[in-house]
């Protein structure tokens, strides 16, 4: 049984800071399975993509693959393809504590950053839905598929920024610029528009099998990969049972469409 005190502490951390790193790690066999299936599927999809045009962002990608930023590939996969039960994972106690007992799975996949690629621009994954600050409507789980050193550019977050990315409360913020990696969206910009202190930036190395759990509205970005190897995460998303997201995958074409 999960320790209720630990779950409560993790929940408060996410509500206050927008993220946490649960101490529990995934079994090595599960990580090897996710990595093998994820990389195999990514290889097949990129082979099918070939030299077809693909831009930056989900709307300029395909159902099967999105280039989130230069050299950073997001390949969605179903739990069936990953051979996992999306609801029977150690992070679900925290997810349900944050989103409610009827929290719903939304999507999963693998994201790969190639060597010598720059950091992403800061962004959120979905916008606030009310002027008043509310608890999260969606939660992301990033799962390290190998040890991720600082030189590989682990995900960087702006601490507590989920309270400052509210374009409804701070109308100087532009919804689309928050979501779609606009160069002017930074922690400093949030401080300017909210008259609050600049959110601290946080990043840390991750061990294989460890995970980062964060609020969809948190300002974050993938770091620059200065290493000679790919950086790979598996990801799973969850939401409140009443939430309908529209900003994560927006492609209207398939890599299998005739050219």
Backbone as CSV, one residue per row, in Angstrom:
resi,resn,N_x,N_y,N_z,CA_x,CA_y,CA_z,C_x,C_y,C_z
1,UNK,0.835,-1.199,0.000,0.000,0.000,0.000,0.874,1.255,0.000
2,UNK,0.497,2.305,-0.740,1.284,3.527,-0.757,1.213,4.231,0.594
3,UNK,2.288,4.934,0.920,2.336,5.705,2.152,1.559,6.997,1.923
4,UNK,0.464,7.179,2.647,-0.400,8.343,2.429,0.326,9.641,2.735
5,UNK,1.262,9.613,3.685,2.021,10.822,4.011,2.930,11.232,2.856
6,UNK,3.517,10.238,2.195,4.379,10.534,1.050,3.555,11.102,-0.092
7,UNK,2.405,10.490,-0.377,1.542,10.978,-1.457,1.061,12.393,-1.156
8,UNK,0.684,12.644,0.085,0.227,13.978,0.473,1.334,15.005,0.292
9,UNK,2.555,14.644,0.666,3.695,15.552,0.522,3.981,15.838,-0.947
10,UNK,3.923,14.804,-1.777,4.153,14.984,-3.208,3.058,15.852,-3.825
11,UNK,1.824,15.637,-3.414,0.713,16.442,-3.917,0.921,17.913,-3.574
12,UNK,1.286,18.200,-2.338,1.496,19.592,-1.933,2.643,20.217,-2.713
13,UNK,3.650,19.417,-3.026,4.780,19.928,-3.804,4.327,20.312,-5.212
14,UNK,3.507,19.465,-5.829,3.019,19.780,-7.169,2.106,20.999,-7.142
15,UNK,1.243,21.087,-6.145,0.339,22.240,-6.053,1.115,23.533,-5.830
16,UNK,2.191,23.467,-5.043,2.960,24.671,-4.732,3.965,25.017,-5.830
17,UNK,4.726,24.024,-6.276,5.830,24.275,-7.200,5.504,23.917,-8.641
18,UNK,4.474,23.108,-8.822,4.098,22.695,-10.166,4.703,21.383,-10.615
19,UNK,5.546,20.768,-9.780,6.219,19.530,-10.189,6.782,18.816,-8.968
20,UNK,7.153,17.556,-9.170,7.924,16.822,-8.168,8.588,15.628,-8.841
21,UNK,9.587,15.088,-8.159,10.285,13.886,-8.612,10.018,12.790,-7.582
22,UNK,9.031,11.935,-7.799,8.771,10.856,-6.840,10.011,9.992,-6.640
23,UNK,10.214,9.536,-5.408,11.392,8.736,-5.112,11.305,7.336,-5.698
24,UNK,10.105,6.810,-5.830,9.940,5.465,-6.364,10.377,5.407,-7.821
25,UNK,11.145,4.397,-8.167,11.590,4.210,-9.535,10.928,2.989,-10.155
26,UNK,10.852,2.979,-11.463,10.261,1.861,-12.176,11.221,0.681,-12.232
27,UNK,10.645,-0.489,-12.323,11.415,-1.713,-12.451,12.263,-1.689,-13.724
28,UNK,13.479,-2.232,-13.633,14.392,-2.231,-14.772,13.782,-2.922,-15.990
29,UNK,13.063,-4.013,-15.780,12.459,-4.735,-16.901,11.447,-3.869,-17.636
30,UNK,10.673,-3.055,-16.883,9.702,-2.172,-17.513,10.409,-1.109,-18.354
31,UNK,11.468,-0.530,-17.820,12.208,0.493,-18.554,12.807,-0.085,-19.828
32,UNK,13.378,-1.271,-19.730,13.944,-1.914,-20.919,12.861,-2.185,-21.954
33,UNK,11.688,-2.586,-21.499,10.565,-2.840,-22.402,10.126,-1.558,-23.099
34,UNK,9.928,-0.490,-22.339,9.497,0.782,-22.915,10.529,1.322,-23.890
35,UNK,11.795,1.208,-23.525,12.860,1.703,-24.388,12.921,0.901,-25.686
36,UNK,12.857,-0.411,-25.583,12.947,-1.264,-26.774,11.762,-1.028,-27.711
37,UNK,10.555,-1.063,-27.158,9.374,-0.876,-27.991,9.283,0.545,-28.533
38,UNK,9.626,1.514,-27.679,9.564,2.906,-28.100,10.549,3.222,-29.204
39,UNK,11.794,2.802,-29.060,12.801,3.105,-30.076,12.554,2.328,-31.364
40,UNK,12.052,1.116,-31.238,11.726,0.340,-32.434,10.617,1.022,-33.226
41,UNK,9.575,1.460,-32.511,8.462,2.148,-33.184,8.928,3.472,-33.777
42,UNK,9.745,4.222,-33.028,10.255,5.502,-33.536,11.075,5.296,-34.806
43,UNK,11.886,4.257,-34.826,12.689,3.957,-36.025,11.783,3.679,-37.222
44,UNK,10.747,2.901,-37.011,9.844,2.555,-38.108,9.087,3.778,-38.619
45,UNK,8.637,4.621,-37.695,7.894,5.820,-38.099,8.799,6.783,-38.853
46,UNK,10.017,6.968,-38.365,10.929,7.893,-39.053,11.332,7.339,-40.415
47,UNK,11.398,6.035,-40.544,11.684,5.418,-41.851,10.528,5.679,-42.803
48,UNK,9.291,5.563,-42.301,8.117,5.848,-43.128,8.052,7.324,-43.491
49,UNK,8.421,8.188,-42.533,8.439,9.629,-42.802,9.377,9.958,-43.951
50,UNK,10.548,9.330,-43.938,11.506,9.557,-45.018,11.848,11.017,-45.182
51,UNK,11.738,11.504,-46.407,12.081,12.906,-46.684,10.838,13.787,-46.817
52,UNK,9.706,13.304,-46.277,8.514,14.143,-46.280,8.758,15.398,-45.440
53,UNK,8.107,16.473,-45.837,8.244,17.743,-45.101,7.637,17.618,-43.719
54,UNK,8.331,18.140,-42.727,7.779,18.214,-41.370,8.304,19.491,-40.721
55,UNK,7.389,20.272,-40.177,7.767,21.531,-39.542,7.955,21.362,-38.055
56,UNK,7.935,22.488,-37.357,8.062,22.499,-35.899,6.678,22.684,-35.288
57,UNK,6.336,21.850,-34.312,5.052,21.950,-33.634,4.059,20.913,-34.135
58,UNK,3.075,20.618,-33.282,2.155,19.527,-33.597,1.307,19.794,-34.828
59,UNK,0.903,21.025,-35.055,0.056,21.335,-36.203,0.790,21.136,-37.527
60,UNK,2.120,21.183,-37.479,2.916,21.026,-38.704,3.554,19.642,-38.785
61,UNK,3.117,18.751,-37.906,3.627,17.399,-37.913,2.616,16.417,-38.483
62,UNK,2.649,15.203,-37.981,1.778,14.126,-38.430,1.142,13.462,-37.219
63,UNK,0.106,12.679,-37.454,-0.512,11.949,-36.352,0.526,11.090,-35.633
64,UNK,1.460,10.542,-36.392,2.399,9.562,-35.849,3.696,10.155,-35.330
65,UNK,4.006,11.405,-35.692,5.281,11.991,-35.275,5.202,13.512,-35.316
66,UNK,5.772,14.139,-34.305,5.823,15.598,-34.199,7.260,16.009,-33.891
67,UNK,7.714,17.054,-34.555,9.005,17.644,-34.223,8.730,18.837,-33.311
68,UNK,8.938,18.652,-31.999,8.596,19.686,-31.032,9.519,20.891,-31.135
69,UNK,10.759,20.652,-31.453,11.766,21.673,-31.719,12.821,20.987,-32.574
70,UNK,13.775,21.714,-33.144,14.739,21.053,-34.031,15.417,19.850,-33.376
71,UNK,15.281,18.695,-34.018,15.928,17.496,-33.530,15.299,16.866,-32.312
72,UNK,14.080,17.285,-31.954,13.389,16.714,-30.790,12.088,16.086,-31.278
73,UNK,12.053,14.749,-31.283,10.978,14.000,-31.925,10.040,13.387,-30.901
74,UNK,8.763,13.636,-31.085,7.703,13.130,-30.213,6.898,12.111,-31.014
75,UNK,6.950,10.854,-30.580,6.254,9.782,-31.283,5.194,9.198,-30.361
76,UNK,3.920,9.560,-30.535,2.866,9.033,-29.672,2.674,7.535,-29.883
77,UNK,2.384,6.835,-28.781,2.133,5.399,-28.814,1.015,5.092,-27.831
78,UNK,0.275,4.060,-28.101,-0.787,3.654,-27.195,-0.220,2.757,-26.107
79,UNK,-0.918,2.652,-24.970,-0.485,1.694,-23.940,-0.375,0.277,-24.492
80,UNK,-1.244,-0.072,-25.431,-1.173,-1.401,-26.044,0.145,-1.582,-26.789
81,UNK,0.555,-0.554,-27.520,1.830,-0.629,-28.233,3.008,-0.716,-27.263
82,UNK,2.882,-0.032,-26.120,3.941,-0.052,-25.111,3.827,-1.264,-24.183
83,UNK,2.708,-1.982,-24.302,2.445,-3.182,-23.495,2.458,-2.879,-21.993
84,UNK,1.741,-1.810,-21.631,1.627,-1.431,-20.226,0.167,-1.174,-19.872
85,UNK,-0.118,-1.245,-18.586,-1.402,-0.823,-18.043,-1.200,0.593,-17.527
86,UNK,-1.782,1.554,-18.218,-1.561,2.967,-17.897,-2.093,3.366,-16.532
87,UNK,-2.991,2.563,-15.969,-3.574,2.887,-14.668,-2.929,2.111,-13.509
88,UNK,-2.076,1.162,-13.827,-1.450,0.347,-12.787,0.042,0.665,-12.724
89,UNK,0.350,1.916,-12.354,1.730,2.380,-12.245,1.898,3.118,-10.924
90,UNK,3.119,3.178,-10.432,3.340,3.720,-9.087,2.942,5.185,-8.947
91,UNK,2.958,5.941,-10.032,2.617,7.360,-9.955,1.108,7.622,-9.911
92,UNK,0.292,6.593,-10.095,-1.145,6.816,-10.176,-1.763,7.287,-8.863
93,UNK,-1.187,6.915,-7.729,-1.726,7.415,-6.462,-1.590,8.930,-6.393
94,UNK,-0.459,9.451,-6.859,-0.257,10.897,-6.897,-1.167,11.536,-7.942
95,UNK,-1.248,10.949,-9.115,-2.100,11.493,-10.180,-3.550,11.584,-9.714
96,UNK,-4.042,10.540,-9.067,-5.430,10.562,-8.582,-5.609,11.561,-7.445
97,UNK,-4.581,11.726,-6.614,-4.660,12.725,-5.540,-4.782,14.125,-6.118
98,UNK,-4.184,14.351,-7.280,-4.196,15.670,-7.909,-5.420,15.893,-8.799
99,UNK,-5.859,14.853,-9.505,-6.907,15.005,-10.512,-8.238,14.392,-10.119
100,UNK,-8.243,13.638,-9.032,-9.458,12.974,-8.601,-9.382,11.481,-8.871
101,UNK,-10.195,10.691,-8.169,-10.138,9.237,-8.297,-10.521,8.720,-9.675
102,UNK,-11.219,9.543,-10.464,-11.619,9.132,-11.801,-10.765,9.801,-12.882
103,UNK,-9.504,10.118,-12.532,-8.583,10.703,-13.508,-8.501,9.821,-14.750
104,UNK,-8.415,10.469,-15.913,-8.433,9.747,-17.183,-7.068,9.798,-17.870
105,UNK,-6.665,8.681,-18.438,-5.472,8.634,-19.285,-5.759,9.388,-20.578
106,UNK,-4.759,10.124,-21.086,-4.957,10.888,-22.319,-4.054,10.424,-23.467
107,UNK,-2.765,10.291,-23.224,-1.853,9.896,-24.295,-0.539,9.399,-23.704
108,UNK,0.247,8.748,-24.551,1.557,8.247,-24.150,2.461,8.236,-25.376
109,UNK,3.743,8.010,-25.134,4.667,7.938,-26.258,6.105,8.015,-25.803
110,UNK,6.961,8.284,-26.754,8.382,8.441,-26.496,8.848,9.730,-27.153
111,UNK,9.732,10.453,-26.488,10.290,11.674,-27.054,11.807,11.558,-27.034
112,UNK,12.412,11.830,-28.181,13.847,11.622,-28.380,14.485,12.930,-28.838
113,UNK,15.534,13.346,-28.136,16.292,14.533,-28.524,17.646,14.090,-29.061
114,UNK,17.942,14.495,-30.270,19.197,14.100,-30.901,20.380,14.854,-30.286
115,UNK,21.590,14.313,-30.454,22.786,14.992,-29.933,22.996,16.362,-30.569
116,UNK,23.608,17.252,-29.795,24.012,18.575,-30.281,22.846,19.405,-30.794
117,UNK,21.707,19.283,-30.097,20.538,20.087,-30.436,20.302,21.132,-29.349
118,UNK,19.789,22.312,-29.721,19.606,23.392,-28.753,18.434,23.136,-27.813
119,UNK,18.376,23.931,-26.751,17.246,23.861,-25.828,15.981,24.353,-26.532
120,UNK,14.859,23.850,-26.080,13.577,24.366,-26.550,13.360,25.767,-26.006
121,UNK,12.426,26.489,-26.621,11.910,27.695,-25.991,10.970,27.277,-24.858
122,UNK,10.849,28.134,-23.853,9.948,27.869,-22.734,8.515,27.802,-23.231
123,UNK,7.702,26.949,-22.594,6.308,26.815,-23.007,5.508,26.087,-21.929
124,UNK,4.201,26.121,-22.084,3.288,25.291,-21.297,2.658,24.300,-22.262
125,UNK,1.977,23.283,-21.733,1.357,22.287,-22.612,-0.131,22.522,-22.834
126,UNK,-0.783,23.196,-21.906,-2.180,23.597,-22.102,-2.449,24.810,-21.219
127,UNK,-3.409,25.654,-21.607,-3.641,26.907,-20.901,-4.601,26.788,-19.724
128,UNK,-4.559,27.801,-18.867,-5.530,27.909,-17.771,-6.933,28.047,-18.349
129,UNK,-7.904,27.609,-17.557,-9.292,27.658,-18.005,-10.130,28.669,-17.242
130,UNK,-9.564,29.280,-16.222,-10.305,30.282,-15.454,-9.348,31.344,-14.937
131,UNK,-9.889,32.517,-14.651,-9.077,33.598,-14.117,-8.574,33.268,-12.724
132,UNK,-9.400,32.576,-11.950,-9.000,32.167,-10.606,-8.118,30.928,-10.714
133,UNK,-7.094,30.893,-9.861,-6.217,29.729,-9.910,-6.930,28.502,-9.351
134,UNK,-6.881,27.428,-10.093,-7.473,26.163,-9.679,-6.404,25.071,-9.666
135,UNK,-6.761,23.933,-9.113,-5.869,22.794,-9.168,-5.657,22.358,-10.611
136,UNK,-4.722,21.457,-10.854,-4.399,21.059,-12.228,-5.554,20.353,-12.928
137,UNK,-5.656,20.605,-14.228,-6.625,19.873,-15.040,-5.940,18.733,-15.796
138,UNK,-4.605,18.789,-15.865,-3.864,17.737,-16.557,-2.478,17.609,-15.943
139,UNK,-1.976,16.386,-15.933,-0.678,16.063,-15.344,0.133,15.251,-16.349
140,UNK,1.422,15.570,-16.439,2.335,14.819,-17.287,3.313,14.020,-16.440
141,UNK,3.649,12.831,-16.895,4.673,12.002,-16.267,5.758,11.754,-17.309
142,UNK,6.976,12.246,-17.034,8.130,12.002,-17.902,8.993,10.938,-17.240
143,UNK,9.268,9.876,-17.960,9.971,8.730,-17.414,11.306,8.565,-18.133
144,UNK,12.408,8.664,-17.380,13.738,8.546,-17.970,13.997,7.107,-18.408
145,UNK,14.372,6.914,-19.673,14.623,5.580,-20.204,16.084,5.171,-20.083
146,UNK,16.890,6.069,-19.528,18.306,5.799,-19.263,18.784,6.899,-18.330
147,UNK,19.980,6.801,-17.812,20.518,7.888,-16.995,20.643,9.132,-17.861
148,UNK,20.121,10.253,-17.371,20.154,11.509,-18.123,21.014,12.507,-17.361
149,UNK,22.191,12.761,-17.883,23.143,13.679,-17.265,22.795,15.118,-17.620
150,UNK,23.432,16.046,-16.938,23.187,17.466,-17.237,23.594,17.813,-18.662
151,UNK,24.631,17.161,-19.175,25.073,17.460,-20.529,24.045,17.026,-21.571
152,UNK,23.122,16.122,-21.186,22.085,15.668,-22.106,20.861,16.574,-22.091
153,UNK,20.831,17.532,-21.159,19.738,18.509,-21.148,18.437,18.019,-20.593
154,UNK,18.433,17.507,-19.338,17.157,17.090,-18.746,16.170,18.253,-18.679
155,UNK,14.897,17.931,-18.594,13.852,18.946,-18.598,14.080,20.004,-17.522
156,UNK,13.939,21.256,-17.911,14.092,22.392,-16.998,12.715,22.980,-16.723
157,UNK,12.451,23.320,-15.468,11.158,23.885,-15.087,11.357,25.230,-14.402
158,UNK,10.343,26.075,-14.468,10.323,27.341,-13.738,9.430,27.127,-12.515
159,UNK,10.039,27.117,-11.351,9.365,26.716,-10.119,8.179,27.637,-9.800
160,UNK,7.012,27.046,-9.623,5.815,27.803,-9.277,5.199,28.585,-10.418
161,UNK,5.723,28.417,-11.621,5.250,29.221,-12.756,3.841,28.856,-13.211
162,UNK,3.327,27.707,-12.764,1.954,27.339,-13.146,0.941,28.335,-12.601
163,UNK,1.330,29.126,-11.612,0.456,30.170,-11.074,0.583,31.486,-11.847
164,UNK,1.610,31.587,-12.679,1.898,32.846,-13.374,1.628,32.779,-14.874
165,UNK,1.280,31.595,-15.378,1.050,31.451,-16.821,-0.418,31.664,-17.199
166,UNK,-1.173,32.242,-16.291,-2.612,32.407,-16.507,-2.893,33.643,-17.369
167,UNK,-3.119,33.428,-18.646,-3.368,34.538,-19.568,-4.705,35.208,-19.301
168,UNK,-5.620,34.534,-18.598,-6.914,35.128,-18.258,-6.771,36.118,-17.100
169,UNK,-5.857,35.836,-16.193,-5.590,36.741,-15.077,-4.614,37.836,-15.468
170,UNK,-3.649,37.476,-16.317,-2.628,38.429,-16.772,-2.762,38.603,-18.280
171,UNK,-3.648,39.496,-18.719,-3.981,39.608,-20.143,-2.824,40.050,-21.040
172,UNK,-1.724,40.528,-20.451,-0.569,40.866,-21.278,0.073,39.608,-21.864
173,UNK,-0.213,38.456,-21.255,0.270,37.189,-21.792,-0.604,36.751,-22.959
174,UNK,0.010,36.195,-23.963,-0.715,35.741,-25.153,-0.785,34.216,-25.121
175,UNK,-1.997,33.689,-25.134,-2.219,32.249,-25.014,-1.344,31.446,-25.974
176,UNK,-1.357,31.813,-27.248,-0.616,31.054,-28.248,0.885,31.141,-28.030
177,UNK,1.359,32.274,-27.516,2.802,32.407,-27.262,3.240,31.568,-26.074
178,UNK,2.331,31.316,-25.135,2.642,30.452,-24.004,2.749,28.994,-24.450
179,UNK,1.889,28.595,-25.360,1.796,27.185,-25.753,2.808,26.813,-26.822
180,UNK,3.026,27.700,-27.785,3.752,27.308,-28.991,5.206,27.792,-29.037
181,UNK,5.882,27.753,-27.909,7.327,27.981,-27.853,7.764,29.288,-28.527
182,UNK,7.158,30.371,-28.064,7.540,31.695,-28.579,8.784,32.178,-27.850
183,UNK,9.689,32.792,-28.577,10.979,33.169,-27.995,10.867,34.195,-26.873
184,UNK,9.776,34.951,-26.823,9.631,35.959,-25.767,9.029,35.390,-24.485
185,UNK,8.586,34.138,-24.521,8.006,33.509,-23.325,9.132,32.971,-22.456
186,UNK,9.350,33.602,-21.324,10.436,33.254,-20.418,9.962,33.432,-18.979
187,UNK,10.681,32.895,-18.000,10.338,33.165,-16.599,10.348,34.664,-16.286
188,UNK,11.272,35.393,-16.900,11.343,36.836,-16.665,10.100,37.546,-17.186
189,UNK,9.580,37.084,-18.307,8.364,37.669,-18.867,7.180,37.436,-17.934
190,UNK,7.099,36.250,-17.338,6.013,35.974,-16.387,6.095,36.911,-15.187
191,UNK,7.304,37.145,-14.700,7.475,38.044,-13.561,7.058,39.464,-13.913
192,UNK,7.378,39.878,-15.109,7.037,41.225,-15.562,5.529,41.417,-15.643
193,UNK,4.824,40.449,-16.191,3.385,40.597,-16.383,2.593,40.413,-15.098
194,UNK,3.163,39.681,-14.125,2.437,39.400,-12.885,2.896,40.249,-11.706
195,UNK,3.974,41.017,-11.906,4.583,41.812,-10.815,5.011,40.917,-9.654
196,UNK,5.419,39.683,-9.982,5.924,38.738,-8.996,7.415,38.529,-9.222
197,UNK,8.054,37.854,-8.286,9.462,37.541,-8.435,9.665,36.575,-9.608
198,UNK,10.834,36.639,-10.215,11.149,35.730,-11.314,11.199,34.298,-10.779
199,UNK,10.441,33.374,-11.366,10.484,31.983,-10.893,11.888,31.401,-11.020
200,UNK,12.305,30.686,-9.998,13.603,30.022,-10.049,13.581,28.928,-11.103
201,UNK,14.707,28.712,-11.732,14.833,27.645,-12.723,15.409,26.412,-12.040
202,UNK,14.847,25.259,-12.389,15.330,24.019,-11.767,15.467,22.927,-12.806
203,UNK,16.581,22.225,-12.744,16.785,21.029,-13.544,17.678,20.098,-12.751
204,UNK,17.575,18.813,-12.998,18.436,17.870,-12.301,18.630,16.611,-13.129
205,UNK,19.746,15.961,-12.874,20.009,14.696,-13.536,18.951,13.678,-13.119
206,UNK,18.668,12.742,-14.004,17.667,11.721,-13.703,18.270,10.343,-13.917
207,UNK,17.993,9.462,-12.985,18.416,8.080,-13.118,17.416,7.327,-13.989
208,UNK,17.892,6.301,-14.661,17.001,5.459,-15.446,15.877,4.923,-14.564
209,UNK,14.643,5.086,-15.019,13.488,4.617,-14.258,12.875,5.645,-13.339
210,UNK,13.518,6.802,-13.174,12.941,7.867,-12.350,11.996,8.697,-13.206
211,UNK,11.127,9.472,-12.547,10.164,10.248,-13.318,9.986,11.654,-12.758
212,UNK,9.551,12.520,-13.634,9.178,13.894,-13.308,7.682,14.014,-13.545
213,UNK,6.956,14.443,-12.520,5.507,14.639,-12.608,5.240,16.137,-12.545
214,UNK,4.518,16.681,-13.533,4.309,18.137,-13.512,2.941,18.549,-14.058
215,UNK,2.515,19.696,-13.577,1.273,20.353,-13.990,1.417,20.804,-15.442
216,UNK,0.393,20.548,-16.248,0.393,20.899,-17.663,0.643,22.388,-17.901
217,UNK,0.320,23.221,-16.918,0.420,24.672,-17.076,1.767,25.210,-16.636
218,UNK,2.670,24.350,-16.198,3.987,24.760,-15.727,4.874,25.158,-16.899
219,UNK,5.578,26.283,-16.773,6.534,26.686,-17.793,7.733,25.743,-17.716
220,UNK,8.081,25.148,-18.842,9.168,24.176,-18.871,9.778,24.127,-20.263
221,UNK,10.879,23.400,-20.375,11.501,23.193,-21.683,12.506,22.045,-21.604
222,UNK,12.712,21.397,-22.736,13.784,20.420,-22.838,15.099,21.156,-22.989
223,UNK,16.113,20.700,-22.274,17.406,21.376,-22.338,18.183,21.025,-23.593
224,UNK,19.269,21.751,-23.806,20.152,21.474,-24.938,20.869,20.150,-24.707
225,UNK,20.923,19.321,-25.717,21.624,18.053,-25.619,23.048,18.247,-26.137
226,UNK,23.981,18.438,-25.219,25.382,18.656,-25.589,26.168,17.357,-25.646
227,UNK,25.476,16.232,-25.451,26.159,14.941,-25.438,26.252,14.368,-26.858
228,UNK,26.843,13.195,-26.956,26.965,12.519,-28.247,25.911,11.428,-28.413
229,UNK,24.913,11.389,-27.504,23.889,10.348,-27.532,22.491,10.955,-27.526
230,UNK,21.525,10.183,-28.008,20.126,10.601,-27.913,19.709,10.683,-26.443
231,UNK,18.789,11.594,-26.145,18.145,11.665,-24.832,16.716,11.196,-25.008
232,UNK,16.300,10.203,-24.219,14.992,9.586,-24.442,14.167,9.518,-23.165
233,UNK,12.919,9.925,-23.286,11.923,9.788,-22.231,10.718,9.036,-22.793
234,UNK,10.058,8.276,-21.949,8.683,7.878,-22.224,7.800,8.883,-21.497
235,UNK,6.591,9.075,-21.968,5.684,9.999,-21.288,4.275,9.427,-21.268
236,UNK,3.552,9.795,-20.226,2.128,9.455,-20.118,1.404,10.679,-19.588
237,UNK,0.243,10.968,-20.142,-0.550,12.106,-19.718,-1.876,11.667,-19.125
238,UNK,-2.359,12.471,-18.168,-3.643,12.198,-17.502,-4.378,13.514,-17.316
239,UNK,-5.702,13.458,-17.183,-6.480,14.673,-16.987,-7.698,14.392,-16.113
240,UNK,-8.322,15.465,-15.651,-9.603,15.329,-14.962,-10.626,14.764,-15.952
241,UNK,-11.595,14.036,-15.438,-12.519,13.358,-16.344,-13.426,14.323,-17.105
242,UNK,-13.445,15.596,-16.719,-14.267,16.585,-17.415,-13.463,17.446,-18.390
243,UNK,-12.139,17.241,-18.439,-11.283,18.112,-19.257,-11.126,17.552,-20.664
244,UNK,-11.158,18.455,-21.642,-10.910,18.079,-23.033,-9.773,18.951,-23.553
245,UNK,-8.621,18.355,-23.780,-7.467,19.097,-24.265,-7.456,19.200,-25.777
246,UNK,-6.936,20.332,-26.293,-6.906,20.541,-27.746,-5.546,21.009,-28.240
247,UNK,-4.547,21.075,-27.368,-3.280,21.712,-27.748,-2.101,20.752,-27.830
248,UNK,-2.299,19.481,-27.530,-1.166,18.558,-27.470,-0.811,17.968,-28.831
249,UNK,-1.824,17.467,-29.535,-1.614,16.873,-30.855,-2.647,17.457,-31.815
250,UNK,-2.164,18.207,-32.814,-3.058,18.967,-33.683,-2.885,18.641,-35.169
251,UNK,-2.100,17.639,-35.479,-1.833,17.294,-36.886,-3.108,16.837,-37.591
252,UNK,-3.164,17.097,-38.877,-4.308,16.683,-39.692,-3.882,15.786,-40.834
253,UNK,-2.711,15.184,-40.712,-2.223,14.313,-41.775,-1.478,13.122,-41.179
254,UNK,-1.253,12.118,-41.997,-0.574,10.899,-41.571,0.665,10.667,-42.432
255,UNK,1.679,10.052,-41.870,2.865,9.707,-42.666,2.510,8.674,-43.728
256,UNK,1.354,8.023,-43.557,0.936,7.008,-44.519,0.066,7.568,-45.644
257,UNK,-0.231,8.893,-45.585,-0.996,9.499,-46.665,-0.203,9.436,-47.964
258,UNK,-0.877,9.255,-49.100,-0.154,9.282,-50.371,0.457,10.648,-50.625
259,UNK,1.646,10.668,-51.190,2.329,11.943,-51.450,1.775,12.565,-52.715
